Amino acid sequence: MTAGIILAAGRGERMGAGTEKAFLELDGLPLFAYSIKAFDACEAVNRIVLVAPAARMAEAESICASICAAKPIEIAPGGSSRQQSVMAGLAALDPETRIVAIHDAARALVTPELIAATVASAIEHGSGVAAGKVVDTLKVADGDMRAISTVDRSRLWAVATPQTFRADLIRHAYETAAAKGLDVTDDAGAVEATGETAHLVEWRGPNFKITFPEDLERAALVLRSRKWK
């Protein structure tokens, strides 16, 4: 069984909206609804866990019901950090889950094809992390904003979500991180902290994280061009 965990409990302070970012409206729907639709449309996924703010569980349940997804959706209360929310999502998984895809709801442009590609990688390699090749020139700057060196970008990748793993691998990774008192910012980082490596899945389509207000309109333009939504 393959499950998707959609993280929708973060505050998103840089958005400046004064509310949880995943509940902001994008083209008539809250951000997290687009991730649910993508996971629901992905044939490689069997179940969905939405991690929502504890204070908005009833609202999240109502929105999920209105989406009329074909797949079962369980809603779990999130924590004060992404790491805690992931662990809450993992705890809510069906015991039969063998593969788990973890996704940030702020990446509302995720597609069923990308999800399926990371699942296929996790089945073959144990992990599948969405990533894009870094194409910009990167500089190292000092405290006065003076560029002092250029970074070799030939082996650099910008990592996104979904990040998909064998369930036993990612559970062990987060248990290890908690035991060591580590605060990891992504799931691959938790796996790396155990000495394992994560397999990257190249994706060239739009999958940017909605971080600032101007990102909402940019995402809306992409979503309006998609037939499957």
N, CA, C and O of each residue as an XYZ file, in Angstrom:
916
protein
N       0.836     -1.192      0.000
C       0.000      0.000      0.000
C       0.879      1.253      0.000
O       1.895      1.311      0.693
N       0.480      2.239     -0.775
C       1.194      3.513     -0.841
C       0.295      4.626     -0.321
O      -0.867      4.737     -0.715
N       0.840      5.442      0.559
C       0.080      6.550      1.137
C       0.777      7.871      0.859
O       2.001      7.937      0.750
N      -0.021      8.913      0.747
C       0.516     10.254      0.617
C       0.241     11.048      1.876
O      -0.884     11.060      2.374
N       1.262     11.711      2.394
C       1.093     12.612      3.535
C       1.216     14.036      3.013
O       2.253     14.415      2.468
N       0.165     14.820      3.177
C       0.167     16.214      2.732
C       0.252     17.110      3.963
O      -0.620     17.074      4.831
N       1.305     17.909      4.029
C       1.553     18.757      5.187
C       0.907     20.128      4.981
O       1.295     20.883      4.090
N      -0.080     20.433      5.818
C      -0.829     21.686      5.669
C      -0.964     22.433      6.990
O      -1.906     23.203      7.174
N      -0.028     22.210      7.910
C      -0.150     22.803      9.241
C       0.771     24.001      9.457
O       0.683     24.658     10.495
N       1.652     24.298      8.503
C       2.625     25.375      8.697
C       1.994     26.755      8.645
O       0.985     26.963      7.970
N       2.595     27.696      9.364
C       2.055     29.051      9.420
C       2.381     29.869      8.175
O       1.554     30.668      7.736
N       3.567     29.688      7.597
C       3.927     30.458      6.416
C       4.078     31.940      6.716
O       3.411     32.775      6.106
N       4.957     32.266      7.658
C       5.115     33.651      8.109
C       5.502     34.604      6.984
O       5.088     35.763      6.988
N       6.293     34.129      6.020
C       6.752     35.015      4.946
C       5.629     35.443      4.015
O       5.768     36.415      3.273
N       4.510     34.715      4.053
C       3.364     35.106      3.241
C       2.688     36.349      3.807
O       2.072     37.121      3.073
N       2.811     36.535      5.131
C       2.254     37.725      5.765
C       0.738     37.764      5.780
O       0.149     38.844      5.832
N       0.093     36.598      5.736
C      -1.376     36.566      5.655
C      -2.040     36.450      7.022
O      -3.251     36.641      7.135
N      -1.266     36.138      8.063
C      -1.834     36.014      9.391
C      -2.636     34.738      9.606
O      -3.391     34.640     10.574
N      -2.484     33.762      8.721
C      -3.190     32.495      8.843
C      -2.340     31.390      8.234
O      -1.323     31.662      7.595
N      -2.754     30.152      8.430
C      -1.998     29.034      7.879
C      -1.982     29.135      6.348
O      -3.027     29.276      5.713
N      -0.786     29.060      5.776
C      -0.631     29.268      4.332
C      -1.442     28.282      3.513
O      -2.012     28.658      2.489
N      -1.505     27.035      3.938
C      -2.187     26.011      3.155
C      -3.687     26.257      3.045
O      -4.355     25.639      2.216
N      -4.226     27.161      3.878
C      -5.650     27.473      3.834
C      -5.940     28.741      3.032
O      -7.097     29.141      2.909
N      -4.911     29.372      2.492
C      -5.133     30.528      1.631
C      -5.835     30.095      0.350
O      -5.635     28.978     -0.127
N      -6.644     30.968     -0.195
C      -7.399     30.621     -1.399
C      -6.573     30.836     -2.656
O      -5.893     31.851     -2.807
N      -6.644     29.875     -3.542
C      -6.004     29.954     -4.856
C      -7.025     29.532     -5.896
O      -7.392     28.360     -5.983
N      -7.475     30.483     -6.671
C      -8.447     30.184     -7.730
C      -9.684     29.479     -7.178
O     -10.212     28.556     -7.799
N     -10.137     29.919     -6.014
C     -11.387     29.404     -5.467
C     -11.275     28.237     -4.514
O     -12.280     27.811     -3.943
N     -10.074     27.707     -4.326
C      -9.871     26.578     -3.422
C      -8.693     26.860     -2.495
O      -7.782     27.599     -2.869
N      -8.691     26.283     -1.288
C      -7.508     26.419     -0.435
C      -6.327     25.692     -1.068
O      -6.504     24.718     -1.799
N      -5.131     26.172     -0.782
C      -3.933     25.600     -1.398
C      -3.878     24.082     -1.264
O      -3.571     23.385     -2.232
N      -4.170     23.570     -0.083
C      -3.971     22.129      0.129
C      -4.906     21.285     -0.722
O      -4.632     20.108     -0.952
N      -6.008     21.864     -1.194
C      -6.951     21.100     -2.002
C      -6.321     20.627     -3.307
O      -6.671     19.560     -3.813
N      -5.395     21.412     -3.857
C      -4.769     21.026     -5.123
C      -3.864     19.810     -4.945
O      -3.781     18.956     -5.828
N      -3.194     19.735     -3.808
C      -2.369     18.557     -3.542
C      -3.238     17.324     -3.353
O      -2.900     16.242     -3.835
N      -4.357     17.481     -2.655
C      -5.271     16.352     -2.480
C      -5.777     15.862     -3.832
O      -5.834     14.657     -4.077
N      -6.143     16.793     -4.706
C      -6.620     16.415     -6.038
C      -5.548     15.655     -6.820
O      -5.849     14.673     -7.498
N      -4.293     16.115     -6.722
C      -3.206     15.452     -7.447
C      -2.957     14.052     -6.905
O      -2.790     13.112     -7.682
N      -2.931     13.900     -5.591
C      -2.721     12.573     -5.004
C      -3.909     11.659     -5.287
O      -3.735     10.460     -5.506
N      -5.104     12.218     -5.283
C      -6.287     11.423     -5.570
C      -6.274     10.920     -7.019
O      -6.750      9.823     -7.309
N      -5.724     11.740     -7.920
C      -5.674     11.375     -9.343
C      -4.513     10.458     -9.685
O      -4.458      9.921    -10.791
N      -3.583     10.269     -8.755
C      -2.405      9.436     -9.005
C      -2.726      7.972     -8.713
O      -3.041      7.615     -7.577
N      -2.645      7.141     -9.725
C      -2.994      5.735     -9.570
C      -2.014      4.977     -8.665
O      -2.331      3.892     -8.178
N      -0.839      5.543     -8.445
C       0.164      4.862     -7.613
C      -0.108      5.020     -6.125
O       0.535      4.359     -5.310
N      -1.053      5.887     -5.753
C      -1.352      6.173     -4.345
C      -2.692      5.552     -3.963
O      -3.656      5.624     -4.725
N      -2.747      4.933     -2.763
C      -3.971      4.274     -2.306
C      -4.746      5.081     -1.268
O      -5.977      5.076     -1.260
N      -4.012      5.777     -0.389
C      -4.651      6.525      0.697
C      -3.955      7.863      0.872
O      -2.834      8.057      0.402
N      -4.629      8.788      1.554
C      -4.092     10.131      1.778
C      -4.244     10.491      3.249
O      -5.290     10.247      3.851
N      -3.200     11.070      3.822
C      -3.268     11.638      5.169
C      -2.998     13.136      5.045
O      -1.944     13.542      4.556
N      -3.937     13.942      5.483
C      -3.760     15.389      5.519
C      -3.398     15.795      6.939
O      -4.142     15.512      7.878
N      -2.257     16.458      7.099
C      -1.845     16.954      8.417
C      -2.218     18.424      8.482
O      -1.631     19.253      7.786
N      -3.193     18.745      9.319
C      -3.763     20.085      9.395
C      -3.535     20.688     10.785
O      -3.220     19.966     11.731
N      -3.694     22.002     10.908
C      -3.576     22.618     12.237
C      -4.618     22.027     13.185
O      -5.759     21.796     12.785
N      -4.239     21.786     14.422
C      -5.155     21.164     15.384
C      -6.429     21.978     15.551
O      -7.503     21.416     15.767
N      -6.316     23.294     15.453
C      -7.473     24.163     15.654
C      -8.400     24.221     14.446
O      -9.490     24.788     14.525
N      -7.963     23.622     13.299
C      -8.772     23.715     12.083
C      -9.125     22.346     11.516
O      -9.351     22.196     10.315
N      -9.169     21.362     12.387
C      -9.451     20.007     11.942
C     -10.850     19.888     11.322
O     -11.018     19.272     10.270
N     -11.846     20.481     11.980
C     -13.214     20.393     11.465
C     -13.328     21.076     10.112
O     -13.996     20.570      9.210
N     -12.680     22.223      9.968
C     -12.696     22.940      8.690
C     -12.019     22.119      7.601
O     -12.514     22.032      6.478
N     -10.887     21.521      7.943
C     -10.168     20.693      6.979
C     -11.021     19.499      6.548
O     -11.044     19.136      5.372
N     -11.715     18.899      7.499
C     -12.584     17.758      7.183
C     -13.700     18.175      6.233
O     -14.030     17.444      5.299
N     -14.281     19.352      6.471
C     -15.359     19.846      5.617
C     -14.870     20.107      4.197
O     -15.558     19.782      3.229
N     -13.680     20.694      4.074
C     -13.118     20.974      2.751
C     -12.817     19.669      2.019
O     -13.097     19.546      0.827
N     -12.249     18.700      2.727
C     -11.944     17.403      2.107
C     -13.215     16.724      1.619
O     -13.225     16.110      0.551
N     -14.286     16.831      2.396
C     -15.554     16.229      1.988
C     -16.084     16.883      0.715
O     -16.664     16.214     -0.140
N     -15.881     18.191      0.595
C     -16.384     18.908     -0.583
C     -15.600     18.550     -1.847
O     -16.117     18.693     -2.955
N     -14.370     18.089     -1.690
C     -13.552     17.708     -2.840
C     -14.054     16.409     -3.473
O     -13.846     16.166     -4.662
N     -14.716     15.578     -2.664
C     -15.269     14.303     -3.144
C     -14.174     13.411     -3.732
O     -14.323     12.881     -4.834
N     -13.089     13.251     -3.002
C     -11.998     12.397     -3.473
C     -12.440     10.944     -3.515
O     -13.274     10.507     -2.722
N     -11.868     10.210     -4.449
C     -12.187      8.788     -4.579
C     -11.464      7.943     -3.539
O     -11.900      6.839     -3.215
N     -10.358      8.467     -3.017
C      -9.533      7.706     -2.079
C      -9.804      8.140     -0.634
O     -10.198      9.281     -0.389
N      -9.593      7.229      0.316
C      -9.798      7.585      1.720
C      -8.828      8.688      2.143
O      -7.650      8.663      1.789
N      -9.342      9.655      2.906
C      -8.515     10.733      3.436
C      -8.646     10.742      4.952
O      -9.748     10.866      5.486
N      -7.531     10.612      5.636
C      -7.513     10.740      7.091
C      -6.881     12.078      7.430
O      -5.944     12.512      6.761
N      -7.389     12.735      8.466
C      -6.869     14.032      8.862
C      -6.225     13.903     10.235
O      -6.851     13.426     11.181
N      -4.969     14.332     10.337
C      -4.222     14.243     11.585
C      -3.815     15.645     12.031
O      -3.545     16.497     11.185
N      -3.765     15.907     13.336
C      -3.339     17.228     13.825
C      -1.837     17.390     13.727
O      -1.081     16.504     14.126
N      -1.404     18.527     13.195
C       0.018     18.792     13.025
C       0.672     19.326     14.281
O       0.004     19.618     15.273
N       1.986     19.448     14.224
C       2.739     19.970     15.356
C       3.225     21.375     15.089
O       2.792     22.019     14.134
N       4.129     21.855     15.934
C       4.622     23.220     15.826
C       5.759     23.358     14.814
O       6.181     24.472     14.507
N       6.255     22.238     14.297
C       7.321     22.269     13.293
C       6.981     21.273     12.196
O       6.130     20.400     12.370
N       7.662     21.417     11.060
C       7.438     20.476      9.973
C       7.775     19.058     10.418
O       7.053     18.111     10.104
N       8.883     18.918     11.157
C       9.306     17.596     11.611
C       8.228     16.942     12.467
O       7.944     15.755     12.304
N       7.629     17.698     13.369
C       6.579     17.145     14.219
C       5.347     16.774     13.403
O       4.679     15.780     13.688
N       5.051     17.584     12.382
C       3.893     17.291     11.538
C       4.113     16.032     10.710
O       3.189     15.240     10.527
N       5.330     15.842     10.208
C       5.629     14.614      9.467
C       5.463     13.400     10.381
O       4.884     12.390      9.981
N       5.965     13.504     11.590
C       5.859     12.381     12.522
C       4.398     12.081     12.861
O       4.026     10.924     13.053
N       3.573     13.131     12.934
C       2.142     12.930     13.178
C       1.506     12.218     11.989
O       0.658     11.342     12.160
N       1.922     12.598     10.791
C       1.410     11.936      9.592
C       1.830     10.483      9.527
O       1.030      9.619      9.168
N       3.075     10.205      9.871
C       3.561      8.824      9.872
C       2.805      7.978     10.895
O       2.505      6.810     10.649
N       2.500      8.580     12.042
C       1.783      7.844     13.081
C       0.359      7.505     12.651
O      -0.233      6.549     13.152
N      -0.191      8.291     11.720
C      -1.569      8.075     11.275
C      -1.677      7.074     10.130
O      -2.785      6.746      9.706
N      -0.547      6.582      9.620
C      -0.577      5.675      8.478
C      -1.162      4.319      8.838
O      -1.044      3.857      9.973
N      -1.787      3.698      7.867
C      -2.242      2.321      8.003
C      -1.014      1.426      8.193
O      -0.006      1.624      7.516
N      -1.078      0.456      9.092
C       0.079     -0.423      9.326
C       0.555     -1.155      8.078
O       1.711     -1.572      8.006
N      -0.334     -1.315      7.087
C       0.024     -2.008      5.859
C       0.778     -1.125      4.858
O       1.164     -1.593      3.787
N       0.983      0.129      5.200
C       1.658      1.058      4.280
C       3.110      0.635      4.069
O       3.848      0.424      5.031
N       3.507      0.516      2.826
C       4.872      0.139      2.487
C       5.667      1.288      1.866
O       6.887      1.352      2.010
N       4.969      2.199      1.172
C       5.602      3.362      0.552
C       4.838      4.605      0.999
O       3.607      4.599      1.037
N       5.567      5.673      1.337
C       4.913      6.908      1.762
C       5.520      8.097      1.039
O       6.739      8.272      1.013
N       4.650      8.913      0.452
C       5.068     10.125     -0.252
C       4.698     11.324      0.606
O       3.525     11.532      0.916
N       5.691     12.109      0.988
C       5.470     13.260      1.865
C       5.542     14.531      1.026
O       6.506     14.754      0.293
N       4.505     15.362      1.145
C       4.404     16.533      0.272
C       3.984     17.773      1.052
O       3.119     17.711      1.925
N       4.615     18.909      0.718
C       4.248     20.187      1.314
C       3.087     20.793      0.530
O       3.183     20.967     -0.685
N       1.998     21.113      1.212
C       0.821     21.667      0.534
C       1.128     22.992     -0.148
O       0.410     23.397     -1.063
N       2.181     23.670      0.284
C       2.558     24.945     -0.352
C       3.025     24.744     -1.792
O       3.100     25.707     -2.555
N       3.334     23.524     -2.166
C       3.668     23.216     -3.568
C       2.398     22.712     -4.253
O       2.222     21.516     -4.484
N       1.531     23.655     -4.565
C       0.205     23.330     -5.090
C       0.224     22.875     -6.543
O      -0.802     22.436     -7.064
N       1.372     22.972     -7.204
C       1.453     22.611     -8.614
C       1.869     21.163     -8.836
O       2.094     20.759     -9.977
N       1.974     20.393     -7.792
C       2.354     18.985     -7.932
C       1.374     18.276     -8.858
O       0.181     18.580     -8.864
N       1.886     17.332     -9.638
C       1.052     16.596    -10.589
C       1.022     15.107    -10.245
O       1.914     14.608     -9.560
N       0.004     14.406    -10.715
C      -0.025     12.944    -10.522
C       1.204     12.273    -11.122
O       1.699     11.285    -10.579
N       1.701     12.804    -12.244
C       2.870     12.207    -12.902
C       4.125     12.312    -12.037
O       4.907     11.365    -11.958
N       4.315     13.455    -11.395
C       5.478     13.618    -10.518
C       5.370     12.696     -9.306
O       6.346     12.054     -8.920
N       4.187     12.635     -8.712
C       3.990     11.745     -7.567
C       4.314     10.305     -7.954
O       5.021      9.600     -7.234
N       3.785      9.879     -9.104
C       4.024      8.504     -9.560
C       5.497      8.236     -9.805
O       5.986      7.142     -9.525
N       6.210      9.226    -10.327
C       7.642      9.051    -10.595
C       8.425      8.856     -9.302
O       9.350      8.045     -9.253
N       8.060      9.597     -8.250
C       8.774      9.428     -6.976
C       8.415      8.101     -6.324
O       9.259      7.484     -5.674
N       7.167      7.654     -6.490
C       6.768      6.349     -5.952
C       7.538      5.235     -6.656
O       8.031      4.312     -6.009
N       7.639      5.323     -7.975
C       8.376      4.299     -8.726
C       9.833      4.240     -8.278
O      10.405      3.157     -8.161
N      10.430      5.398     -8.029
C      11.813      5.441     -7.563
C      11.946      4.819     -6.177
O      12.903      4.096     -5.901
N      10.976      5.108     -5.308
C      11.031      4.548     -3.952
C      10.890      3.035     -3.975
O      11.517      2.339     -3.176
N      10.079      2.525     -4.878
C       9.932      1.070     -5.006
C      11.243      0.448     -5.474
O      11.632     -0.619     -4.999
N      11.922      1.112     -6.405
C      13.162      0.570     -6.958
C      14.378      0.828     -6.073
O      15.202     -0.063     -5.871
N      14.491      2.053     -5.543
C      15.702      2.457     -4.826
C      15.505      2.652     -3.319
O      16.480      2.807     -2.584
N      14.267      2.645     -2.863
C      14.000      2.921     -1.454
C      13.615      4.353     -1.200
O      13.081      4.679     -0.140
N      13.884      5.229     -2.180
C      13.543      6.645     -2.024
C      13.390      7.292     -3.396
O      13.934      6.813     -4.391
N      12.644      8.382     -3.427
C      12.474      9.155     -4.646
C      12.132     10.581     -4.272
O      11.024     10.858     -3.813
N      13.081     11.493     -4.466
C      12.932     12.881     -4.021
C      12.879     13.802     -5.228
O      13.822     13.849     -6.017
N      11.788     14.528     -5.374
C      11.644     15.457     -6.492
C      12.733     16.523     -6.422
O      12.984     17.101     -5.364
N      13.375     16.776     -7.559
C      14.479     17.738     -7.572
C      14.651     18.327     -8.967
O      14.274     17.715     -9.967
N      15.221     19.510     -9.015
C      15.515     20.167    -10.283
C      16.976     20.574    -10.331
O      17.543     21.000     -9.325
N      17.579     20.443    -11.493
C      18.988     20.824    -11.661
C      19.132     22.318    -11.469
O      18.350     23.097    -12.013
N      20.132     22.723    -10.693
C      20.409     24.147    -10.506
C      21.013     24.706    -11.783
O      22.052     24.230    -12.240
N      20.370     25.713    -12.361
C      20.842     26.292    -13.618
C      21.376     27.713    -13.447
O      22.048     28.234    -14.337
N      21.085     28.337    -12.318
C      21.584     29.692    -12.075
C      23.024     29.653    -11.590
O      23.456     28.675    -10.979
N      23.761     30.716    -11.864
C      25.101     30.869    -11.298
C      24.960     31.259     -9.833
O      24.202     32.168     -9.496
N      25.687     30.573     -8.971
C      25.601     30.808     -7.536
C      26.878     31.465     -7.025
O      27.990     31.076     -7.384
N      26.686     32.471     -6.179
C      27.806     33.205     -5.604
C      27.819     33.073     -4.090
O      26.768     32.965     -3.457
N      29.005     33.081     -3.519
C      29.181     33.198     -2.076
C      29.489     34.655     -1.781
O      30.378     35.243     -2.397
N      28.749     35.246     -0.830
C      28.935     36.661     -0.508
C      29.371     36.826      0.938
O      29.079     35.981      1.785
N      30.067     37.914      1.212
C      30.450     38.211      2.596
C      29.348     39.042      3.250
O      28.289     39.261      2.661
N      29.608     39.498      4.463
C      28.601     40.252      5.207
C      28.234     41.585      4.595
O      27.199     42.157      4.938
N      29.053     42.089      3.700
C      28.775     43.363      3.034
C      28.177     43.166      1.637
O      28.159     44.087      0.821
N      27.694     41.962      1.383
C      27.056     41.635      0.102
C      28.014     41.758     -1.072
O      27.617     42.135     -2.174
N      29.277     41.437     -0.826
C      30.255     41.403     -1.905
C      30.465     39.954     -2.320
O      30.763     39.106     -1.479
N      30.313     39.663     -3.611
C      30.529     38.316     -4.112
C      32.013     37.983     -4.035
O      32.848     38.691     -4.597
N      32.332     36.907     -3.339
C      33.740     36.573     -3.142
C      34.146     35.273     -3.844
O      35.335     34.995     -3.994
N      33.160     34.478     -4.273
C      33.497     33.271     -5.033
C      32.266     32.760     -5.764
O      31.135     33.132     -5.450
N      32.512     31.898     -6.746
C      31.435     31.286     -7.524
C      31.368     29.799     -7.200
O      32.391     29.115     -7.166
N      30.163     29.309     -6.965
C      29.964     27.909     -6.589
C      29.863     27.042     -7.846
O      29.188     27.405     -8.809
N      30.533     25.909     -7.822
C      30.421     24.946     -8.915
C      29.031     24.316     -8.857
O      28.715     23.592     -7.913
N      28.207     24.588     -9.859
C      26.829     24.109     -9.843
C      26.645     22.763    -10.537
O      25.520     22.272    -10.622
N      27.695     22.167    -11.024
C      27.568     20.964    -11.855
C      26.942     19.792    -11.108
O      26.363     18.903    -11.732
N      27.048     19.779     -9.785
C      26.486     18.668     -9.005
C      25.397     19.138     -8.046
O      25.044     18.425     -7.107
N      24.865     20.334     -8.278
C      23.872     20.900     -7.367
C      22.451     20.690     -7.884
O      22.167     20.866     -9.069
N      21.573     20.313     -6.968
C      20.170     20.106     -7.276
C      19.312     20.834     -6.241
O      19.625     20.826     -5.051
N      18.239     21.457     -6.697
C      17.270     22.092     -5.794
C      16.197     21.053     -5.464
O      15.485     20.582     -6.352
N      16.089     20.711     -4.211
C      15.182     19.644     -3.785
C      13.814     20.222     -3.458
O      13.705     21.305     -2.882
N      12.769     19.486     -3.834
C      11.390     19.901     -3.587
C      10.648     18.747     -2.915
O      11.267     17.894     -2.278
N       9.346     18.723     -3.054
C       8.523     17.583     -2.650
C       7.591     17.262     -3.817
O       7.346     18.128     -4.656
N       7.072     16.047     -3.888
C       7.081     15.010     -2.855
C       8.436     14.348     -2.678
O       9.243     14.242     -3.601
N       8.645     13.904     -1.428
C       9.797     13.087     -1.089
C       9.232     11.742     -0.614
O       8.536     11.669      0.398
N       9.542     10.702     -1.351
C       8.873      9.414     -1.185
C       9.878      8.347     -0.762
O      10.998      8.294     -1.269
N       9.457      7.493      0.182
C      10.378      6.519      0.773
C       9.647      5.223      1.108
O       8.420      5.181      1.194
N      10.435      4.173      1.293
C       9.899      2.994      1.961
C       9.469      3.428      3.358
O      10.179      4.185      4.020
N       8.327      2.960      3.800
C       7.794      3.407      5.087
C       8.741      3.092      6.241
O       8.908      3.904      7.150
N       9.363      1.908      6.204
C      10.266      1.554      7.296
C      11.489      2.467      7.335
O      11.984      2.799      8.412
N      11.976      2.872      6.162
C      13.148      3.738      6.089
C      12.858      5.115      6.664
O      13.646      5.626      7.460
N      11.738      5.729      6.274
C      11.463      7.091      6.730
C      11.029      7.106      8.201
O      11.302      8.070      8.917
N      10.361      6.054      8.647
C      10.029      5.976     10.075
C      11.300      5.921     10.910
O      11.443      6.644     11.896
N      12.222      5.050     10.500
C      13.482      4.926     11.225
C      14.251      6.244     11.208
O      14.859      6.628     12.208
N      14.221      6.929     10.078
C      14.952      8.198      9.951
C      14.428      9.234     10.941
O      15.214      9.901     11.614
N      13.111      9.372     11.035
C      12.557     10.379     11.947
C      12.680      9.959     13.407
O      12.835     10.813     14.280
N      12.616      8.668     13.685
C      12.856      8.201     15.054
C      14.296      8.503     15.469
O      14.554      8.899     16.605
N      15.231      8.309     14.533
C      16.633      8.601     14.812
C      16.857     10.089     15.022
O      17.582     10.491     15.932
N      16.232     10.910     14.177
C      16.375     12.363     14.309
C      15.852     12.830     15.669
O      16.474     13.664     16.326
N      14.718     12.291     16.080
C      14.149     12.679     17.376
C      15.043     12.242     18.525
O      15.243     12.985     19.486
N      15.582     11.028     18.420
C      16.453     10.512     19.478
C      17.729     11.327     19.604
O      18.263     11.483     20.702
N      18.222     11.850     18.481
C      19.452     12.649     18.481
C      19.194     14.138     18.730
O      20.136     14.923     18.832
N      17.929     14.521     18.828
C      17.598     15.924     19.029
C      17.835     16.780     17.802
O      18.061     17.985     17.916
N      17.785     16.159     16.616
C      18.020     16.895     15.375
C      16.746     17.587     14.912
O      15.644     17.081     15.120
N      16.903     18.740     14.287
C      15.785     19.470     13.695
C      16.022     19.509     12.194
O      16.739     20.379     11.701
N      15.425     18.574     11.466
C      15.656     18.487     10.027
C      14.597     19.291      9.287
O      13.459     19.401      9.744
N      14.974     19.851      8.142
C      14.060     20.695      7.382
C      13.426     19.978      6.202
O      12.490     20.491      5.589
N      13.933     18.791      5.881
C      13.278     17.994      4.849
C      13.487     16.519      5.150
O      14.322     16.146      5.974
N      12.721     15.700      4.474
C      12.711     14.271      4.773
C      13.997     13.584      4.345
O      14.485     12.683      5.028
N      14.546     14.009      3.213
C      15.818     13.452      2.769
C      16.915     13.732      3.792
O      17.808     12.910      3.993
N      16.843     14.901      4.438
C      17.819     15.232      5.470
C      17.747     14.276      6.653
O      18.769     13.926      7.242
N      16.524     13.855      6.998
C      16.368     12.894      8.086
C      16.989     11.557      7.699
O      17.641     10.906      8.516
N      16.782     11.151      6.444
C      17.362      9.892      5.971
C      18.884      9.990      5.950
O      19.570      9.050      6.351
N      19.417     11.121      5.485
C      20.868     11.304      5.428
C      21.493     11.246      6.822
O      22.631     10.802      6.977
N      20.751     11.693      7.832
C      21.276     11.686      9.206
C      21.480     10.279      9.739
O      22.187     10.090     10.729
N      20.863      9.277      9.091
C      21.053      7.881      9.501
C      22.214      7.231      8.755
O      22.552      6.075      9.011
N      22.826      7.974      7.832
C      23.917      7.428      7.042
C      23.475      6.887      5.700
O      24.303      6.424      4.915
N      22.164      6.939      5.420
C      21.644      6.485      4.138
C      21.669      7.641      3.129
O      21.888      8.793      3.502
N      21.448      7.327      1.871
C      21.363      8.353      0.839
C      19.961      8.343      0.237
O      19.250      7.340      0.300
N      19.580      9.478     -0.345
C      18.269      9.605     -0.979
C      18.448      9.693     -2.488
O      19.351     10.375     -2.976
N      17.593      9.008     -3.216
C      17.659      8.999     -4.683
C      16.819     10.143     -5.232
O      15.650     10.287     -4.873
N      17.415     10.963     -6.105
C      16.714     12.113     -6.667
C      15.945     11.727     -7.930
O      16.360     10.855     -8.692
N      14.816     12.402     -8.127
C      13.988     12.227     -9.324
C      13.902     13.580    -10.019
O      13.319     14.519     -9.479
N      14.476     13.683    -11.206
C      14.464     14.976    -11.897
C      13.061     15.315    -12.386
O      12.361     14.473    -12.948
N      12.664     16.570    -12.158
C      11.371     17.065    -12.620
C      11.568     18.474    -13.160
O      12.059     19.355    -12.453
N      11.187     18.680    -14.404
C      11.405     19.967    -15.053
C      10.157     20.839    -15.107
O      10.235     22.002    -15.502
N       9.016     20.299    -14.719
C       7.788     21.084    -14.728
C       7.717     22.025    -13.539
O       8.509     21.901    -12.605
N       6.770     22.975    -13.560
C       6.635     23.916    -12.435
C       6.207     23.197    -11.163
O       5.220     22.462    -11.163
N       6.936     23.405    -10.101
C       6.639     22.787     -8.809
C       7.169     23.681     -7.695
O       7.630     23.199     -6.660
N       7.097     24.993     -7.921
C       7.675     25.912     -6.941
C       6.820     26.008     -5.679
O       5.620     25.734     -5.688
N       7.473     26.400     -4.614
C       6.811     26.547     -3.322
C       6.191     27.934     -3.238
O       6.871     28.932     -3.474
N       4.928     28.005     -2.908
C       4.259     29.297     -2.752
C       4.692     29.874     -1.408
O       4.316     29.379     -0.345
N       5.488     30.928     -1.487
C       6.114     31.509     -0.304
C       5.698     32.953     -0.079
O       5.475     33.366      1.059
N       5.593     33.722     -1.158
C       5.255     35.139     -1.083
C       3.923     35.397     -1.792
O       3.517     34.593     -2.631
N       3.236     36.492     -1.477
C       1.921     36.760     -2.081
C       1.923     36.704     -3.603
O       0.958     36.226     -4.199
N       2.983     37.180     -4.240
C       3.016     37.194     -5.702
C       3.060     35.783     -6.302
O       2.748     35.594     -7.477
N       3.446     34.801     -5.490
C       3.488     33.420     -5.984
C       2.092     32.862     -6.250
O       1.931     31.955     -7.066
N       1.081     33.402     -5.561
C      -0.278     32.895     -5.738
C      -0.782     33.104     -7.163
O      -1.339     32.187     -7.765
N      -0.590     34.297     -7.701
C      -1.058     34.563     -9.061
C      -0.243     33.775    -10.074
O      -0.779     33.295    -11.073
N       1.040     33.643     -9.817
C       1.889     32.858    -10.720
C       1.417     31.406    -10.760
O       1.378     30.791    -11.826
N       1.058     30.861     -9.593
C       0.560     29.486     -9.540
C      -0.806     29.366    -10.214
O      -1.091     28.368    -10.877
N      -1.645     30.382    -10.043
C      -2.973     30.348    -10.649
C      -2.882     30.260    -12.165
O      -3.679     29.565    -12.795
N      -1.928     30.951    -12.750
C      -1.768     30.908    -14.204
C      -1.438     29.505    -14.692
O      -1.915     29.072    -15.740
N      -0.611     28.796    -13.915
C      -0.262     27.419    -14.289
C      -1.469     26.501    -14.128
O      -1.767     25.694    -15.008
N      -2.158     26.630    -12.999
C      -3.277     25.740    -12.720
C      -4.401     25.890    -13.740
O      -5.056     24.908    -14.090
N      -4.625     27.102    -14.214
C      -5.712     27.322    -15.176
C      -5.441     26.661    -16.521
O      -6.357     26.473    -17.322
N      -4.182     26.310    -16.767
C      -3.837     25.680    -18.034
C      -3.932     24.159    -17.993
O      -3.726     23.499    -19.011
N      -4.242     23.600    -16.828
C      -4.274     22.163    -16.673
C      -5.675     21.603    -16.792
O      -6.620     22.136    -16.210
N      -5.804     20.536    -17.541
C      -7.124     19.947    -17.771
C      -7.545     19.034    -16.618
O      -8.730     18.940    -16.300
N      -6.562     18.353    -15.985
C      -6.915     17.327    -15.009
C      -7.396     17.883    -13.683
O      -8.005     17.151    -12.902
N      -7.136     19.187    -13.397
C      -7.411     19.724    -12.067
C      -8.889     19.657    -11.709
O      -9.280     20.072    -10.618
